[in-house]
Amino acid sequence: MPVVGPLLRAALPIAGLALAGCARGGGPEAAAPAAALATRLAIDTVGLPRIRFTSGSTSGILDDSLGAGAARSYVLGAEKDQVMLVHAIAWPVEERQHPPPEPSVHVFSVASGAELPSPRAEPEVWSARLPETGDYVVRVTAEAPTSYTLSVQIPRRVTLAPGDSAAIFTGSAPSRAPIDYLVHADAGRTLEAVLGGAPTVGLHVYGLEDGVQLARLADRKRLYAGRIERTQDYVVSVIPGAERAAFDLRISIK
């Protein structure tokens, strides 16, 4: 985010994925080195759609749909120690319908086939620090017929010097996908995010571990300043309302 047994059992049912031959019985194969065993359990990603990030963005977003009880898997590459967030957002299948239950998401290491745990309690949201550089599989499962948007975010880490310090970012959003920054804040300090630029951009600020919303997405605030109640990483997102929207963002910890 020993457990090999439960993780392996969780990885086996992935729809459309094949696990390379696994040793059976207690012969010489059972004594194979751990590295060789990991290789045999690697996930076959041939034919899986790959999630790609637009240049200048921190998000990969795609729309898809599933039938009741169906699952679909996607693959993407990422680096060790990056924080990744995955969210499957359900939409009404037909006009005037209420959205179906949110689909669930799970993430697996391609190299080992193991499912990666997430501290988040919501099954439609996954987030964790990645253990290695390589490919990962994101699996989405639907309880009911579901149209959904799958969002994969890898925020840029913001490192602030001790004391009263700030970081400033300027740019133009390549798409309507969020541009995400990750900043660590200790309890008792004040986190401030000030957003300028095009009138169509807004802020979204929330705790990475607890998911508590400090500036809600729907409110599209341009300023957030508040006392931090919990020591953790916080996601500060620029939400563009249109492609090529210009923005400038100042993040500070006081």
N, C-alpha and C positions, 0 to 999 in steps of 0.2 A: 502494500500500500500501500511430530511435525505434521503441515497442512496439505501435503501433496495429495493424499487420498481424496478429500472433499473437492479440491480444486480440479483434479483430473476428472472426477465424476461430473462436475459442472460443465467441463469443456466438451465432453463426448457428444451431447445431443445437438451441437450447433448445426443448424440446417445448412446444407450445401458445403460443409467443410469435411475434409478427410484427414484423419490422423494416420501418419505413416506407421508401418507395422510395429506393433508393441510386443515385447517378449511375453511368451506364455509358458507357464510351467516353471520348474525349478532347475532346468539344465544350465549349460554354460551361458545361455542368453541372460539368465537371471543375475549373473555376476558381471555383466557388462559395465564398463565405467559409466559414471553419472553423465559425463559429457555425451557419450554415445547414446544413452537412453534419452537425453533431452532432444538430440537430433531426431530420433525415431518418433518422438511425440510432437514434432513441429507441425504446425497447421499448414495444410495445402491451401494457398490463397489464389490458385489459378482460377480465373473467371470471375473473381469477386470485384465489384465496382470499387475504384480507388477514390478516396476523398482527397481533394486537392485544395490548397489555399491560394486565392488570388494574390498576386504580388502586392505587398503593402498591407495585407490583411492579416489578422490573427485568427480567422474563422474559416471553416469550410462548411457550407450549408447546401443541403439538397432536399428536394421534395420527393416523397415516395408514398406508397400505399401497400397495405397488407390485408389479407382476409383473416377471418376469425381463427385464432390459434396458430397463425403462420408466423414465420420468422425470416429475417433477411440479414445477411452479414456484409460488412464493408471493411476495407482495409486502408490504413494510412501509415505513413512513416513519421517518427518523432524521435527526440533525443533524450538521453538520460537526464533525470532531474527536472525536466520540464513538467509543469502542471497542466493536465488536460481536463477539460470539462466537456461532458457529452449530455445533450438534452434532446429528447424526442417529444415534440409538441404536436398533439392530436388536433385535427380540425374536423368540423362537421362533414360527413360524407355527402349529404344533400342539403340544399338550402332550407333554413328554418329548423334543422335538426340541432339538438344539443351535441357538443363534442363527445365522442366515445371515451371510454377509459383511456388514460394515458398509456401508451405502450411502454414496456420496460426495456432498459438498456443494460448490456453487460459488455465488459471489455476483457480481451484475452491477449496474452503474449503469443505472437506467432512462433517465436523461437522455442518456447517450452510447452505451449498448449495450455498453460495454466490460466485460470480466471483471476483477474486482479481485483482485490477487495476495494470498496469505496466506503468512506465514513458517512456518506449521505444516506438518509433513511428513505428518501423518495425513490421508488424504483425507476421513474422516468428520467432521473438525473444521476449522473456518475461523475465523480471527480477524484483525482489522486495524483500524486507525484509519480512519474514513470521511472521504473527501475533500471532501464537499459535503453541504449540506442538501437532502433530497429523498427520493424513493422508491428502494428497492433490491429486486432480485429475488433470491430464494434458490432455487436449483435442486437437487433431490435426485434421484440416479440409483441404481438398484438393479441389481446383477449377477444376483441370484436373487430368487424371490418373497420379499418382505420386509414384515413389519409393523414399524413404527418410530415412535419419538417424536422429533419435531423440536423442539429447544430453541433459541431465539434470546435471547441475553442482552446487555443494554447496561448495564454496571455504572455505579454512581454514583462519580464521581471524588472521592477523599479527598485534600485538600491539607493537609499537616502543616507547621508552622513548623520552621525549622532547629533542630537540637538535640533535646533530650528533649521530645517533644510527643505528644499523644494526641487522638483524636476519639472521641466517644461517640454511639451511635445507639440509639434505643429505638423500639419499634413493635409491630405485630401483623401477622403474615403474612396477606395476603388470600387466599392459596391455598397449595397445597403446592409452588409454584414457588420456586426459589431467589431470595434477595434478595442482590444482588451489589454489592461495593464494590471499587474499584480504587485501589491505593496504590503510589506509587513508592518503592523502597528501593535504596540503594546497597550494593555489596559491602562486607562487613565490619561493617555495622550489624546490630542485632537487631530483627526484626519480631515483635511480640507481638499476638495476638488472643485476647481473653477474652470468652466468650459466657455469658450468663445468661438466665433466663426459664424458659419451659415446658420440662419434661424431654424433650420430643419434638424439640427443635431441636438441630442439630449444625453443626460447622464443616467447610468445605471450603476449603483454601488451596493455591494453585498459581501457578507462574510463567506469565505471559501469553505470553511468547515461546517458552520452552523446554518448557512444559507439565509441568515437574517438580512432583510432588505433595509438598507440605510437610505438609499434613494431609489424608489421604485421605477421600473421600466416605463410603466404607463404614465407616470407624472412628467417625464421628459424634463427634469430639472436642469438648470444650468449651473447651479451652485449647491454643493453639499459641504457642511461643516458641522462636526459633532464629536462628542467625547466618546472614545472607544471603551466599550464595556468588557471586551474579551480579547486577549492576546491571540492573534492568528493572522493569516494572510487575508487581505481584502482585494476583491476584484473591482476595478474602476473601469467601466466601459463607456466608450463613445458610441452612441447609437445614431447612425446617419438616417435621415428621412429620405434621402435621395442619393443617387450615385454622384461621385465627384464632389461631395459636400466638403467644403474647407472647414477645418477646426483648429483650435489651439487649446491645449489642456495643461493646467498647472496642478500638480499634486504635491501636497506638503504635509508633514507631520510636525506638530508643535507640542 
